[in-house]
Amino acid sequence: MGLVKSRTLKCSLDAVKRGFCRAVNGIFGKVGALPLRKSFLILHINTSKCMAILLHGLEALPPNKSQLNSLDFMVHRFLMKLFTNNDMQTIEFCRLQFIFKLPSEQIAYLCKKFASSKFVSMNLVQFGVYMTSIYFYN
């Protein structure tokens, strides 16, 4: 994840998406084409390994709406490849049946969890003390 030059602080997700695609294609290469009843295995491996690659560090600097849509699109394409179907209603039905969350749903939860963590609140307090000391002693 890298920073992008713009008016607002935003990150580039190119490396994250590339890592996700590499991991997904690696799983498909190792496991091969499985019957539909074994799709749960690939979804479980994807949830535990590939989604971690996709979501790593995004709670600290949340992506904007277009970036979230881009991440969701990548997951939809993975599901289309897994279920060998291009109909979005069918893909959405399968996703809900397997209880597979999109990145936009997971990032919202992770951001809320990150904002309420002790680590963030302690660092903000320490930052405030540091800024106060600079202001008063300089």
N, C-alpha and C positions, 0 to 999 in steps of 0.2 A: 504494500500500500504506500503510495507516494503522494506528496502534496502537489496540487495543480495551481498555477498562477491564475488568479482571478480576483474579482472584487471581494468575494467572500471566501472564507477558509473552507476548502473542499479537498477531498482526496481522490486520487486516481485509483480505480479498481481493476485496471488492466491486468496487473500481476496476480491479483486475487482470482479473477475469472480464468486466467490461463492455468493457474494451479488447480482450480476446481475441474476444469475440462481434462487436464492431464490425469488427475486422480480417477475421474469417472471413466475415461477411456482405458485406463489401466485395469480397472475392475472388470469392464466389459471384455478386455483382452484376456484376462486370467480366467474368468468364470465362463465366458462364452455365452452363447444364446441358450437361455434356460426357458423351460415352459412357463406359462403364465402363473401356474400355482407356486413356482419357486421365486417369483418376483419379490416376495417378502424378504428373502435373503439379501438380494441386491439392495433393496430399500434400506434394510437395517445397516448394511455395510456403508451405504452412502450417508445415512444419518450420522453414524458414529465417526466416520473418517473424512468424507468429502465436505460435508456441511461445516465441519470444524475449520477446514481450510477456507471456506467461503466467508465465514462469520468472524474469523480471528481478528480482534482489534477494532471491529466496527462499532462497538458500543462506546468507545472513547470519543470518536468523531463520527457521529451518525451520518449516513449518506442521505442525500436529498431524494425527492420523490422520483426523479428520472433514473437515478442510480438504483433505487429499490426496484423499480420496474424492470431495469436491465438484469438485476440478479434474479428476480422472479421469472423472467423470460428464459434464462439459462436453465433453471430448474424445470420449467415446463418442457423445454426441449429434451432434457434428460428423461423426463417421464414419457414423452412421446417416443423416444428411442426404446425405452424399456418395455412399454406396452405395445409397441409397433402399431400405433394409432395416432392419427393427426387431428381427430375430432376433439375440440377443447372441452365439450360437455362430458365426453367419456373420460378424458384425462382428469378433469376436475372431480368426477365421481370416484374414480380409482384413488385419487389423492386423498379424498375425504374418507374412503373406506379403509385405507391403510393408515390413517391418521398421520399423514406426512405434511409437516408445516412448511410453508414458503419462507424464504429468507426475510421478507418484510414483516411477517408475523413474529419470527424469532428475534429479529433485531429490536423490535419494539419492546419485547420482554427484557432482552439483555440490557438495553439502555436504561430502562426503569430500575433494574437490579443494580447496574453500575452507579447510577446517580444516588441510590440510597445506601451504597456501601460505606463502611467506616473509612476505608482508604481515601476515598474522594473527599469526604467531609474533613478528615484530619489534614489532608494536604491543603484544602482551602483555608482552614484555620491557620496553618503554618504559613501559607502565602500571605494571609492578612497580617499576621504578626511581622513577617519580614518586610512587607511594604510599609507598615506603620513605623518600623524601626528606621528604615531608610528615610522616610519623610521627616521624622523628628530629629534624627542625628546628623543630617546633612544640610 
